[in-house]
Amino acid sequence: MSDRMPTAEQAAEAAQPSPGALDGLRVLDLSRVLAGPWCAQNLADLGADVVKVESPDGGDDTRKWGPPFVTEPETGRRDAAYYFATNRNKRSIAVDFRQPEGLELVRDLARQADVVIENFKLGGLRKYGLDVESIREINPNVIYCSITGFGQTGPYAARPGYDFLLQGMGGLMSFTGLPDGVPGAGPMKVGVAVCDLFTAMYATTAILAAVVHREKTGEGQHIDCALFDTQIAVLANQASNWLNGGTVPQRMGNNHPNVVPYRVYPVADGHIIIACGNDRQFGALVTALGAAELAGDPRFATNEARVMNRAEIDQRIEALLQAIPRDAALHQIEAAGVPCGPINDLADVFADPHVAARGAVVEQTDDSGLTTRSVAFPARLDRTPATYRRAPPRLGQNGAEVLADWAGYDPARLAALRRDGVI
């Protein structure tokens, strides 16, 4: 083993972030709002070169989905905070592909793309020659991902689809919310657009699978991702309860249909979550709360028995907790090895020392001096970690450089395009 010190050049190279796993992959992002842009941002975080195509008339809809807005310090230009959640590490080109000159530009970019992502309604890109069949004619091995509400086939294929609608149609809202007979009862959507986000994650996974397949065979493929399909897929145990047990899930508030105790419990000064996943944890919980005899009671000794006697064991646990302050209860239960936790608002979340230790917040400053923050890519790869190379772009910020990089447009042509207002 050499004991020589590294050179300055070697030290500088070691300090640079390694190329991402997807370094060199070109992704043309024709999508807007959430599911498509979130998928494209996943690929960008992992090193792909993502070009976001936007309408020059305001760009991605989410740029206007405020307040709150983020304001550039010099120009006073405002984009909604929503937009900054899902568009980092991308380059933006603003082009109207309804016009022949703009369409030519986008098709030139599509010729060079490894992946195209779009979320237009069924058949919406065919008239422009940007649908999968048309792009395959100029780029036969392209990986083309279509994200829609209901997919490319089936009786609902032509319908528009939005997350809220699909949470309802896909069954999620039927068992989310307070049970009937309780004040405030009724179907309830989740507070984040989970159907969009899960669809983005499945689309990301499918694209990566298609990239591996193309590496092996040279073949591209068309990926059909539907919010409806995804919402049904992530019903998980609730779907299995119906498919294999004939049980139609009902709204249960914060209760778990299959596990007890696993819910929010009131304490002296607020609420805590207790999540017992097995009988051992239940025994540790009641012992820590001074009622070890409950673990041996045949009504509560097993999870199956506790599910059958849910109301009674919940009343017992509530009585044991009612006089204990929140922090003391959490300390007492956690010390017994039982999963538990507080219910944090976002100020609490981002003040948590564990969040800081995990590097969960990314801060980026663009060339205008605007500094924004976003949540880091959550998977930590030890060889090819996610990197944060570009702040979310201003509308059309990178048009000329993208056309030069990808399509080889020369300075004269770029100048003419600027002069004519095409970019």
VENHU-V186530 format. One record per residue. N is the residue number from 1. RES is the residue in one letter. SS is DSSP state (a for helix, b for strand, c for the rest). Layout:
BEGIN
n=N res=RES ss=SS
n=N res=RES ss=SS
END
This chain:
BEGIN
n=1 res=M ss=c
n=2 res=S ss=c
n=3 res=D ss=c
n=4 res=R ss=c
n=5 res=M ss=c
n=6 res=P ss=c
n=7 res=T ss=c
n=8 res=A ss=a
n=9 res=E ss=a
n=10 res=Q ss=a
n=11 res=A ss=a
n=12 res=A ss=a
n=13 res=E ss=a
n=14 res=A ss=a
n=15 res=A ss=a
n=16 res=Q ss=c
n=17 res=P ss=c
n=18 res=S ss=c
n=19 res=P ss=c
n=20 res=G ss=c
n=21 res=A ss=c
n=22 res=L ss=c
n=23 res=D ss=c
n=24 res=G ss=c
n=25 res=L ss=c
n=26 res=R ss=b
n=27 res=V ss=b
n=28 res=L ss=b
n=29 res=D ss=b
n=30 res=L ss=c
n=31 res=S ss=c
n=32 res=R ss=c
n=33 res=V ss=c
n=34 res=L ss=c
n=35 res=A ss=a
n=36 res=G ss=a
n=37 res=P ss=a
n=38 res=W ss=a
n=39 res=C ss=a
n=40 res=A ss=a
n=41 res=Q ss=a
n=42 res=N ss=a
n=43 res=L ss=a
n=44 res=A ss=a
n=45 res=D ss=a
n=46 res=L ss=c
n=47 res=G ss=c
n=48 res=A ss=c
n=49 res=D ss=b
n=50 res=V ss=b
n=51 res=V ss=b
n=52 res=K ss=b
n=53 res=V ss=b
n=54 res=E ss=b
n=55 res=S ss=c
n=56 res=P ss=c
n=57 res=D ss=c
n=58 res=G ss=c
n=59 res=G ss=c
n=60 res=D ss=c
n=61 res=D ss=a
n=62 res=T ss=a
n=63 res=R ss=a
n=64 res=K ss=a
n=65 res=W ss=c
n=66 res=G ss=c
n=67 res=P ss=c
n=68 res=P ss=c
n=69 res=F ss=b
n=70 res=V ss=b
n=71 res=T ss=b
n=72 res=E ss=c
n=73 res=P ss=c
n=74 res=E ss=c
n=75 res=T ss=c
n=76 res=G ss=c
n=77 res=R ss=c
n=78 res=R ss=b
n=79 res=D ss=b
n=80 res=A ss=b
n=81 res=A ss=a
n=82 res=Y ss=a
n=83 res=Y ss=a
n=84 res=F ss=a
n=85 res=A ss=c
n=86 res=T ss=c
n=87 res=N ss=c
n=88 res=R ss=c
n=89 res=N ss=c
n=90 res=K ss=b
n=91 res=R ss=b
n=92 res=S ss=b
n=93 res=I ss=b
n=94 res=A ss=b
n=95 res=V ss=c
n=96 res=D ss=c
n=97 res=F ss=c
n=98 res=R ss=c
n=99 res=Q ss=c
n=100 res=P ss=a
n=101 res=E ss=a
n=102 res=G ss=a
n=103 res=L ss=a
n=104 res=E ss=a
n=105 res=L ss=a
n=106 res=V ss=a
n=107 res=R ss=a
n=108 res=D ss=a
n=109 res=L ss=a
n=110 res=A ss=a
n=111 res=R ss=a
n=112 res=Q ss=a
n=113 res=A ss=c
n=114 res=D ss=c
n=115 res=V ss=b
n=116 res=V ss=b
n=117 res=I ss=b
n=118 res=E ss=b
n=119 res=N ss=c
n=120 res=F ss=c
n=121 res=K ss=c
n=122 res=L ss=c
n=123 res=G ss=c
n=124 res=G ss=c
n=125 res=L ss=c
n=126 res=R ss=a
n=127 res=K ss=a
n=128 res=Y ss=a
n=129 res=G ss=c
n=130 res=L ss=c
n=131 res=D ss=c
n=132 res=V ss=a
n=133 res=E ss=a
n=134 res=S ss=a
n=135 res=I ss=a
n=136 res=R ss=a
n=137 res=E ss=a
n=138 res=I ss=a
n=139 res=N ss=c
n=140 res=P ss=c
n=141 res=N ss=c
n=142 res=V ss=c
n=143 res=I ss=b
n=144 res=Y ss=b
n=145 res=C ss=b
n=146 res=S ss=b
n=147 res=I ss=b
n=148 res=T ss=b
n=149 res=G ss=c
n=150 res=F ss=c
n=151 res=G ss=c
n=152 res=Q ss=c
n=153 res=T ss=c
n=154 res=G ss=c
n=155 res=P ss=c
n=156 res=Y ss=c
n=157 res=A ss=c
n=158 res=A ss=c
n=159 res=R ss=c
n=160 res=P ss=c
n=161 res=G ss=c
n=162 res=Y ss=c
n=163 res=D ss=a
n=164 res=F ss=a
n=165 res=L ss=a
n=166 res=L ss=a
n=167 res=Q ss=a
n=168 res=G ss=a
n=169 res=M ss=a
n=170 res=G ss=c
n=171 res=G ss=c
n=172 res=L ss=a
n=173 res=M ss=a
n=174 res=S ss=a
n=175 res=F ss=c
n=176 res=T ss=c
n=177 res=G ss=c
n=178 res=L ss=c
n=179 res=P ss=c
n=180 res=D ss=c
n=181 res=G ss=c
n=182 res=V ss=c
n=183 res=P ss=c
n=184 res=G ss=c
n=185 res=A ss=c
n=186 res=G ss=c
n=187 res=P ss=c
n=188 res=M ss=c
n=189 res=K ss=c
n=190 res=V ss=c
n=191 res=G ss=c
n=192 res=V ss=c
n=193 res=A ss=c
n=194 res=V ss=a
n=195 res=C ss=a
n=196 res=D ss=a
n=197 res=L ss=a
n=198 res=F ss=a
n=199 res=T ss=a
n=200 res=A ss=a
n=201 res=M ss=a
n=202 res=Y ss=a
n=203 res=A ss=a
n=204 res=T ss=a
n=205 res=T ss=a
n=206 res=A ss=a
n=207 res=I ss=a
n=208 res=L ss=a
n=209 res=A ss=a
n=210 res=A ss=a
n=211 res=V ss=a
n=212 res=V ss=a
n=213 res=H ss=a
n=214 res=R ss=a
n=215 res=E ss=a
n=216 res=K ss=a
n=217 res=T ss=a
n=218 res=G ss=c
n=219 res=E ss=c
n=220 res=G ss=c
n=221 res=Q ss=b
n=222 res=H ss=b
n=223 res=I ss=b
n=224 res=D ss=b
n=225 res=C ss=b
n=226 res=A ss=b
n=227 res=L ss=a
n=228 res=F ss=a
n=229 res=D ss=a
n=230 res=T ss=a
n=231 res=Q ss=a
n=232 res=I ss=a
n=233 res=A ss=a
n=234 res=V ss=c
n=235 res=L ss=c
n=236 res=A ss=a
n=237 res=N ss=a
n=238 res=Q ss=a
n=239 res=A ss=a
n=240 res=S ss=a
n=241 res=N ss=a
n=242 res=W ss=a
n=243 res=L ss=a
n=244 res=N ss=a
n=245 res=G ss=a
n=246 res=G ss=c
n=247 res=T ss=c
n=248 res=V ss=c
n=249 res=P ss=c
n=250 res=Q ss=c
n=251 res=R ss=c
n=252 res=M ss=c
n=253 res=G ss=c
n=254 res=N ss=c
n=255 res=N ss=c
n=256 res=H ss=c
n=257 res=P ss=c
n=258 res=N ss=c
n=259 res=V ss=c
n=260 res=V ss=c
n=261 res=P ss=c
n=262 res=Y ss=b
n=263 res=R ss=b
n=264 res=V ss=b
n=265 res=Y ss=b
n=266 res=P ss=b
n=267 res=V ss=b
n=268 res=A ss=c
n=269 res=D ss=c
n=270 res=G ss=b
n=271 res=H ss=b
n=272 res=I ss=b
n=273 res=I ss=b
n=274 res=I ss=b
n=275 res=A ss=b
n=276 res=C ss=c
n=277 res=G ss=c
n=278 res=N ss=c
n=279 res=D ss=a
n=280 res=R ss=a
n=281 res=Q ss=a
n=282 res=F ss=a
n=283 res=G ss=a
n=284 res=A ss=a
n=285 res=L ss=a
n=286 res=V ss=a
n=287 res=T ss=a
n=288 res=A ss=a
n=289 res=L ss=c
n=290 res=G ss=c
n=291 res=A ss=c
n=292 res=A ss=a
n=293 res=E ss=a
n=294 res=L ss=a
n=295 res=A ss=a
n=296 res=G ss=a
n=297 res=D ss=c
n=298 res=P ss=c
n=299 res=R ss=c
n=300 res=F ss=c
n=301 res=A ss=c
n=302 res=T ss=c
n=303 res=N ss=a
n=304 res=E ss=a
n=305 res=A ss=a
n=306 res=R ss=a
n=307 res=V ss=a
n=308 res=M ss=a
n=309 res=N ss=c
n=310 res=R ss=a
n=311 res=A ss=a
n=312 res=E ss=a
n=313 res=I ss=a
n=314 res=D ss=a
n=315 res=Q ss=a
n=316 res=R ss=a
n=317 res=I ss=a
n=318 res=E ss=a
n=319 res=A ss=a
n=320 res=L ss=a
n=321 res=L ss=a
n=322 res=Q ss=c
n=323 res=A ss=c
n=324 res=I ss=c
n=325 res=P ss=c
n=326 res=R ss=a
n=327 res=D ss=a
n=328 res=A ss=a
n=329 res=A ss=a
n=330 res=L ss=a
n=331 res=H ss=a
n=332 res=Q ss=a
n=333 res=I ss=a
n=334 res=E ss=a
n=335 res=A ss=a
n=336 res=A ss=c
n=337 res=G ss=c
n=338 res=V ss=c
n=339 res=P ss=c
n=340 res=C ss=b
n=341 res=G ss=b
n=342 res=P ss=c
n=343 res=I ss=c
n=344 res=N ss=c
n=345 res=D ss=c
n=346 res=L ss=a
n=347 res=A ss=a
n=348 res=D ss=a
n=349 res=V ss=a
n=350 res=F ss=a
n=351 res=A ss=a
n=352 res=D ss=c
n=353 res=P ss=a
n=354 res=H ss=a
n=355 res=V ss=a
n=356 res=A ss=a
n=357 res=A ss=a
n=358 res=R ss=c
n=359 res=G ss=c
n=360 res=A ss=c
n=361 res=V ss=b
n=362 res=V ss=b
n=363 res=E ss=b
n=364 res=Q ss=b
n=365 res=T ss=b
n=366 res=D ss=c
n=367 res=D ss=c
n=368 res=S ss=c
n=369 res=G ss=c
n=370 res=L ss=c
n=371 res=T ss=b
n=372 res=T ss=b
n=373 res=R ss=b
n=374 res=S ss=b
n=375 res=V ss=b
n=376 res=A ss=c
n=377 res=F ss=c
n=378 res=P ss=c
n=379 res=A ss=c
n=380 res=R ss=c
n=381 res=L ss=c
n=382 res=D ss=c
n=383 res=R ss=c
n=384 res=T ss=c
n=385 res=P ss=c
n=386 res=A ss=c
n=387 res=T ss=c
n=388 res=Y ss=c
n=389 res=R ss=c
n=390 res=R ss=c
n=391 res=A ss=c
n=392 res=P ss=c
n=393 res=P ss=c
n=394 res=R ss=c
n=395 res=L ss=c
n=396 res=G ss=c
n=397 res=Q ss=c
n=398 res=N ss=c
n=399 res=G ss=a
n=400 res=A ss=a
n=401 res=E ss=a
n=402 res=V ss=a
n=403 res=L ss=a
n=404 res=A ss=a
n=405 res=D ss=a
n=406 res=W ss=a
n=407 res=A ss=a
n=408 res=G ss=c
n=409 res=Y ss=c
n=410 res=D ss=c
n=411 res=P ss=a
n=412 res=A ss=a
n=413 res=R ss=a
n=414 res=L ss=a
n=415 res=A ss=a
n=416 res=A ss=a
n=417 res=L ss=a
n=418 res=R ss=a
n=419 res=R ss=a
n=420 res=D ss=c
n=421 res=G ss=c
n=422 res=V ss=c
n=423 res=I ss=c
END
